[in-house]
Amino acid sequence: MQIQFLGGASAVGATCQVVHTGERRVLVDAGVRMDGADRLPDLAALAGVSLDAIIITHAHADHIGALPLVADRFPATPIYASPATIRLMEVMLGDAVRVMARRAAEELELPLYDAALVAETLRRLRPLQAGAQSLPELPGVIVSAQRAGHIAGAVSVGFEASDGRLVISGDVSATPQCTILGAALPAPRRPDLMVLESTYGARLHPNRTVEERKLVEAVGAVIARGGHCLIPAFALGRAQEVILILRAAQRDGLIPAFPIAVDGLVRSVCAAYTAIPDALTPALARHIRNGNKPFFSRNVQPIDNPNQREQVLAGPPAAIISSSGMLTGGPSVWYAERLAERPEAAIFFSGYLDEEAPGRRLLDLADAAPDQRRMTFGDRTIPLRCEVGRYSLSAHADGDELAAMVRALQPRTVALVHGDPEARAALAARLRGLTEVLIPRDGQDLQIVPSQRGGRRVHAPPVPAPTLEAALGQGAAMSPAGLERLWTALRDGSGVQVLSLRELARAWYGPDTETQVEEEMQALLDQGSAYFVPVPHAPGLWRLPAPTEVRRLQAAGPRRTGPRVDSIAIQGIIDNYLGHVPDLYQRGVDPESGAVTLRYFFPAIAQVRDAAAIAQIAAAINAPVTVWPHPHQGQMVALALELLPAGLQAERTPALYLHESRIEVRCTGHADPAQIAAAEAAFATRTGWRLTLRTPKSPPPSVAVSDPEACFPAPPDAKRCELNFALNTARTWFGAEDGCYRASADQKSGVVTLRFNFPEVARQRHAERLADLAAQIGWTVAIWPQPHQQALIHAAQAVLPPGLHAQGSPALQLATREATVRVQGNVPPEAIEAATRQFNAQTGWVLRVVMK
């Protein structure tokens, strides 16, 4: 048995492999690369080959994008896929034709195939059932298909014949998702060779539930400040997950109801999901079979044309879920171009981003210096002012999950594919001791052959190892320049080559090395080098990157120096002391210092209750442990609604007043005052915040007209203008040039509220104009007390003197009105003092600059 890699071995994209068993030939997948000039696998290698069958693992473009070309070359060969994949391929290949036709018209790009060829390909699809089976075209071969958990319909494929046992994992995910179950163990067990994806072989995913909650909170915060939130998502799989996550959060009261727009190919895929309930979770399948719509509702609406897109951005704050997920095309690019300049908006990524994708460039700009935050869309280069973030909702298994699959399946040999050099090298290090590991390249063949000791083994073409005639250093001590010489002499160009510290020391100093020189080399490597990259989760192993990666690392600047923080061990210590605490929803570990930040639903109460455990954690990790001071807004709202006395119903979503540590619920109905007081007291006991239940019989909220810093009351003899006139006048008097980004009005209380980027400064700077406005419209004019957080972040980054570069986004502490920014560089102390004075004058906040 033999497998030949035509694409997708050395990187993510254009997956295509040919399996030879006896006299039979099977092609598994035929994908395209999403970026780059060379998008196709090496289809020329199929010349003169007779294919007996084609098997597709799942319907993503990097696994099916070249299928019509292969099908055209082999018109008599049947194509097998799971029933769900067959339905989804109709959508995905149909969209590919439309995209290529548009590019042909706009960019004169030659299409790979047309609608007629796709139609002919789809006619030849045959269902591949779950479990072991025999295909008519492959006599003597048992083909196994097992759920892969990546997207709906995805399978791993196994082959068992007299000449070998082979498993191809396809793209796998062990973690159950909202739409699908996690992966089942591939078959057959104990194969001679397992071809294993390694997309996230260098990573450990955070807790899925926590990441979903973080995304929900982040979207809710954007909506609350009046912004639109774009979530670029893969049309197949990720988009459906995000829709269900946001719908569930709105249903459970974690975030208020707001519009969710669904655009691009996502709409068609959502429709296709309703036809494949057997491939979904049991709960979602029942929901569909009962006649319900799983993705669309009154709040979640599809966008069908450009006019509707314009209306979404001109309308109230909304979340927008649109393809493509990496901003390589589709409506997500249109939205991103228009939201990038809006400081109140946000763009949140939720999945894999190719190194060359526009989405990756946008994400990299999030932590860039303000003068470098400029993004190019087509012919336009615009400043990036919106919030940018990323949340791990991956549909690929991480390094630990892949290793667990290997332990359970017990293959003799594993070949790592579908990953970048770092991911494959890291996973190879993780699998050491479990099995033999190979790292094939595109165009390479692996053969399963009889072993001299009985059984079978995998034969791979030998890769010549670099040899040195003598110690390269010739007695000289190791230096940064020496590291470059060592890399040049040892590298094989693959980018996945891994050597131990001892091997590196012997190559430089000769075979008789001492512990002292190894320690000196370790210290030099720990300072950071573009030529030797530490293998994640494998101390003592160093990867030799390819030349292109070296140039990219050099352009990015020096990496962090010093020993690596063991975040996994720190998380384990936190679990020992606080693993049983139900209201601890996030634990963050600073990769630089090991400092821990704990986020509780109700921190004011938890900080006192868990004080002893927090102190023990700090002592155990020898680093500070901080409790995030702000409560979980969704949980605050949920508890306030839960405590409503019988007879009261919330009239609208509760309002949170962070500066007062208070939440207010306007209610309809009637309840005994004693019951209301008891509910308010219970809320204070459980959260440390005040709850105000306002009923029709409650006195109107008081406005402190005597406090000129709270509001600007209208003169007693001023006549109140009509609401729309008052709002239009306020917006005319105070616009973006004044730092005012929103105006709203409360008809009942007669108050117009203006939201400024920096309210404290605005109150002082515009006091006379604000009083004149109140007299003009006859309404009390109030200033919203909270600053615009994104404007604060931009201001903190903008005032940094030349020579200082921010490392990450500034941290904001609302309680103390402080912004802390970590920087690298070297400037005189007086330059930093001038920057902090400028920031305080501009914002009213304190800027703390921490040198790294």
Secondary structure by P-SEA (a helix, b strand, c coil): cbbbbccccccccbbbbbbbcccbbbbcbbbbbcccccccccccccccccccbbbbcccccccccaaaaaaaacccbbbbbcaaaaaaaaaaaaaaaaaaaaaaaaccccccccaaaaaaaaaabbbbbccbbbbcccccbbbbbcccccccbbbbbbbbcccbbbbbbcbbbccccccccccccccccccccccccccccccccccaaaaaaaaaaaaaaaaaabbbbbbbcccccaaaaaaaaaaaaaaaccccbbbbbbbcaaaaaaaaaaaccccccaaaaaaaaacccccccccbbbbccaaaaaaaaaccbbbbbbccccccccaaaaaaaaaccccccbbbbccccccccaaaaaaaaccccccccccccccbbbbbccccccccccccccaaaaaaaaaaacccbbbbccccaaaaaaaaaaaccccccccccccbbbbbccccccbbbbbccccccccccccccccccccaaaaaaaaaacccccccccccaaaaaaaaccccccaaaaaaaaaaaaacccccccccccccccccccaaaaaaaaaacccccccccaaaaaaaaaaacccccccccbbbbcccccbbbbbcccaaaaaaaaaaaaaaaaaaacbbbbccccccaaaaaaaaaaaccccccccccccccccccbbbbbbcbbbbaaaaaaaaaaaaaaccbbbbbbccccccccccccccccccccccccccccaaaaaaaaaaaccccccccccccccccbbbbbbcccaaaaaaacaaaaaaaaaaccbbbbccccccaaaaaaaaaaacccccccccccccccccbbbbbbbbccccaaaaaaaaaaaaaaccbbbbbbcc
